[in-house]
């Protein structure tokens, strides 16, 4: 086992392969608070990539209802139980060690790689889902958690923010294109690799022999076996769009299909610079700002140790212990920042789903004060600032203001049946 540095854990960890990093890293932020589970992202991915024979149960993108849903069923609960069994009570964080290089503190528990190493295995703990667990990607959709955790049973005294008594939320999932992927570590054929130009993880279909080690050891279960071809497949990060080779892109990097079709405007995808194995400071890249500067977006199950590159703005209404298990110790600060956003954060949030072109840099033009209120006992002001997004070649691709205004339809356009 090699020693690699995982900035999400705030320490070095064991990994089968030597540390290696791309020039830029594919990354995205999903705002859970905005998702309406319309599944437009799911069907956009399905109709583009997994519509053929043998791919019927392949959902590279899916939206699942938590706390009960999952695809494959209960994928995260099973792995969390395996980690707990390997190191009972040891999955703890030391938040006192927080700093610029380790913004969440230090994780003192075992990762999926370290739990396996403790038994002499050079890969990672994992499991192969049963056939039944691959059915029903929308299992338990819109199922709330009521008193004593009983599905469908409601509280009689109502609910209010910041936490609902009866609650559920939608979790949007694609391959995390991890920095230290479990699938890459697991493959005995070395058929899986990270692209050096953008960190997208791909499977070489000619080298793959369908051993399904990637399916077993991807903690997020985003590598999937195709029985008709007897090889594994996974999300390809819509790499022709990301690299600018798709005819629609006009030669500049473009967002993936699931991101570009998002009705709820919850997704923002891009590329971040990598230097010396870590994110290079890129203050006005919107992803760098949201994840490393403002720290309002968090990784999914960072304790697994893969350093996932899809980040989430946590939902405000969900009990905090559940969210801390899912997103780590940065949850409380992230929700506070989102609930009471800074002037710059409010402007950056307007960039979600405004253009299909990947935004590499933004600028903000100050606007006038348009609103003043009180949030959590503090005065909060909203300014009608304008945020401008630029593509890879520094061309302006979007310009949007914070206050969108109100447009009234004239009488000649009345709805009718």
N, C-alpha and C positions, 0 to 999 in steps of 0.2 A: 504493500500500500504506500502511495505517495502522500506527502503533506501539501495541502493546498489552502489558500486563504479564502474564507467565505465572509464577505463583509456584512452579510445579513446576520450571521451568527456572531460576528465580532471576534473571530478566532480562526486558527488553523484547524483543519479537520482531515480525516483519512479519506482517500479516494484512490481508486485503482490506477488511474492514469496520471501522468505528470501534468502540472498546471500549464494551460495554454489558453490564449484568449484571442478573439477576433479583433479586427480594426475598429469595427462598430458593432453594436449589439442591438438586434431586433428587440423592441420592448413596447409595452402598451399600458395604458391606465383604463380601468373600467370603473365607472361610478355606479355602485350598486343602488344608491338612493334614487336613481332615475329610471331603472329598468322596469318595464311593464310586461316582461315575459311574452312578447308578441311572437318570438321565435323567428323573426325575419332574418336574423343573423344565421340561425341554424339552417334555414332552408336555402339561404344564399350560398352557404358552404356546401350543402348537400347537392344542390343543383349544379354546382361548378365541379366538385371533386369526387363525390362518392355516390353517383347515381347508377353505377353499373352492377352487373351480376356479381354476387359475392360480397357486395358492400352494403347490403340491406341494413345491417345492424351497425354500420360504421357512422358515427356522428363525431367528426373531428371538432365541430363546435356544438355545444349544447348549453341550455339554460336549465338549471335544476333548482327545485324548491328546497330550501333548508328550513328546519333541521332534518327532515326525513328523507328527502329525495337524494338521488345520486345516480351517476351512470359511469361504469357499471354500478349496480345497486350497492350502497353503503361502502364505496371504495375507500373513503377517508376513515370511517369508523374502524374498519378492519385493520388498516395500517397503524392507526393510533393505538389500537389494542396490542398489536405486535411490538411496537416501541415500548409500551408500558410493561409488557411481559419481559422484554429484554433488560429493562432497567427500571424496576418498580419505583415509582415516585420520583424519578430522577430527571424528568423532563422540565427543568426549571430555567428561568432567566434571571440574570443579575443586571437589573436596569441601572445600577449605580455606575456601571462602566461605560455609559453612553458617551459618544464623542462623534467627531466628524466622520471618522472612518468606520465606526460601528454605531450607527444612529439608534439602534434598538437595544444596545447593551450587549452582554455576552450570554450565549446559550450554553448552559452547563450540562445539558443532557446528551444523549446519544443520537446521532443522525442514523438514517437507514444504512449508511455505509459502515459506521462505527459499530452499530449493533450486530452487523454481520461479521465484522472483523473480530469481534470478541469471541466468536465461535470458530474462527479460523477460515472464514469465507472471505474472499477478496472482492466480492461484488456488493450486493445489498440485500437486505431482507425484503421480501415481497411475496406475492401469491398470484396464482392464475385464477381469474374469476370463472365461475361455472357458466354453462350455457344459459341458465335461467337469469343470471345476473346481467347478461347483455341484452335482455328484453326490456321493453318499456322505458325509454329514456326520460319520459315525463312522469314516472312513478311518483305518487304522492304530490303531484303538482297542486299548488294552492292549498296545502294542508297546514292549518295552523297548529301551534302548540299551546294548549290550554292548561288548566289546573293539573298539577301532578304529571305534566307531560303527556296527557291523554289527547290524541289527535281528534280534532273536530269538536271538542268540548270548550265552551266559551265562558269567560268570566262574566258575571252579572253586574259588576260595578264599573264596567267600561274600561277605557284605556286612554293614555295620554303620553305625549313625548316627554322625556327622551326615550322611555322604554315602554312598549306595549305589554300589557299583561298577556294577551293572546297575540302571538307573533309568528311570522315566517318571512323569508326574504328570498330573492332570486339570486343565484350564483351563476355568473357567466363563465364558461370554461372553454379554453382552447389549449393546445400544447403550449407549455411555458417556455419552450426553447431555452432550457436551463443552462446556466453557466457550467454546472457539473452534472450533466444528464445521467439519470439512472439507466436509461436505455443504451447510451453510448458505452457506459462502463460494463454493461451486462453482455453485450453482443460477442459471442465467441468467434464470429467471422469478421469482426471489425467492419461490418457493413453499414454502421451508423456513424455519422460524423457531423461536426459543426462547420458550417461554411466560414472561411476566414474573413470574408468581406462583410458579413452581417450577422454571424452567429446563429443563423437559422439551422435547425437540426433536421437532417434528411436521412432516409434509408436508401442505400444503393440496392435497387431491386435485383440486379444481377448477382450480387454477392450474397444476398439474404437466402437462407435455406429454411426459413420458417420454424426455427427452434423455439420461438416465442419467449426467449429470455427477456427481450425488451418489454413484452407485455407483462411479464411477471415482476420485473424490477423497476418499471416506471411507477413511481408512487401515485401519480395522478391518473394512471391508466389511459394514457393518450396514444400509446402504440397499440395497434389492433391487427389481428390476424385475419387474412382473407383466404377462405378455404378454396376458392376457385383457382387461385394462382399459387397457393401454398407459400406465400411470403407475407411479411408484415408491412403495414402501411401506417402513415400518420400525417398529421397536419404538416403541410409544406410551407406554411407562412406566406402563401401566395407569392412565392419568390419572384416570378416574372414581373409582378407589379412593384414589389419592393425594390428590385434592382433597376427598374425603368425600362425593361425590355418588352413589356406588354405593349401592343400597338396603341392602347388607350392612354398610355402614360406620357406620350410625347417626349420620351427619353428621360423623364425625371421620376424619382421614386414616388410611388403611389400607395395608399393604404390598402390593406387586405380587403377581401370581399365581405367578411363578417363585420368589419369596422365600417366600411363605406356604406353599408345598407342599414345601419342601425337607426331605427325609427325614434327611439327614445333619446338619441344624442348622448349616449353614456360612454362612448369609446373614443379614445385618442391613441393613435399608434404612430411609432416613429423609430428612429435610430439614435443611439447615444454613442459618444466617443469612448473608447477604452484606451487607457495608458497604464502601463505597469500593473496590469491585472485588475484595475479598478476603474470606476467611471471617472473620466477626465472632467475637470470642472468646466461646465458649459452653461453658465448662469442663465442665459436666455433661450436655451432649448426647453420647450414646455414640459417634456418628460423629466429632464433633470430638475427643473424647478419644482414640479409636483412631488417627486420621489425623494430627492436628496436635499433640496433647499427647504421647501415648505413641509415635507414629510407628511403629506395628507393622504398619500397612497401607499399601501403596504403589500408585501408579498403573501401568497397563499401557502400556509403551512411551511414557514421558513425552517422549522425544526427538522423537516425531512432532510435538509442539507444540500439540496440540488441547486440552490440559489436561483429560484424561478424568476423569469423576466416579465411576467404579467403581474400587474399591481392593481390593487382595489382600494377605492374609497369606501370605508366600511359603512354599513347602514346605521342610522342614528337610533332606531327604535328597538334594537335587539339587545338582550341582556349582555353586559360587558364580559362576563367570564366565558361565554360561548365564543364571542368574537376574539378574545385574547388567545384562546386555544387555536383559533383558525388563522389569525393574522399576526400573532405575536404581541409583545408588550407595548407597541406604539399606538394601540387602538384608541385609548382615551385622549391622547394629544391630537390624533388625526381627526377624531370626531369633533373635538372642541374647535379646531381650526376650520373645519368645514362648516360647522354651525354658525361660527362667528368669523367669516372669512376676512382676511386682510384685503385692502384695496387691490393689490396686485393679484392675489389669488382669485378674486371675483372676476377679474378681467380674463385671466388665463382659462378659467372654466368655460368662458364663452367660445373657446376654440374647438370644443368637442363637436365633431360632425359638421363642420362648416365647409370643408373642402376635402376632396379625395386625395389631393396632393399631400405628401408627408411634409409637415412643418418642421423645419430645422432651427428656426430662430423667430423670436417675436419682439415687437416694440409696442410700447403703450403711449398713446397721446392722452394727456389729462383732459377730463371733461368737468362739467359743472356739478355741484352738489344737487342731487335730485330727491333724496330721501334721508330721513333720520329717524331711528327707532331705538328700542332697547332690547338687547339680547343677553339673557343670563345675567341681568343686573348691570350690564355695561352699555354705554351709548355706542351705537353703531351707525355709521354713515355710508350711504351709497352714492358713488359718483358715476356719471355717465361717461366713463372713459372709453376710448376706442383702442382695440388691440389689433395689431397688424401681424399677419403670419407670412414668413418667407420660405421658399423652397430651398433645395440643395444649392442652386445656383444664385441664391440671394435675390430672386425675383419675388415681388409681392404676389401672393396667391389668395389672400383673404383679408378683409377689413370688416370688423363687426363691433358694434357698440354694446355696452352693458345694458342700457335701457332700450329695449326693442320698440317701445311705443305701442299704441293701440290703433288698430285700423278697423273702421266700421264699414260693413258692407252696405251699399246703397239699397233703397227700396226695390229697385229693378232686379235685384238678385235674390229675392226672397226664396227660401227653400219651399219646395212643393212636393206633394206625393201624387 
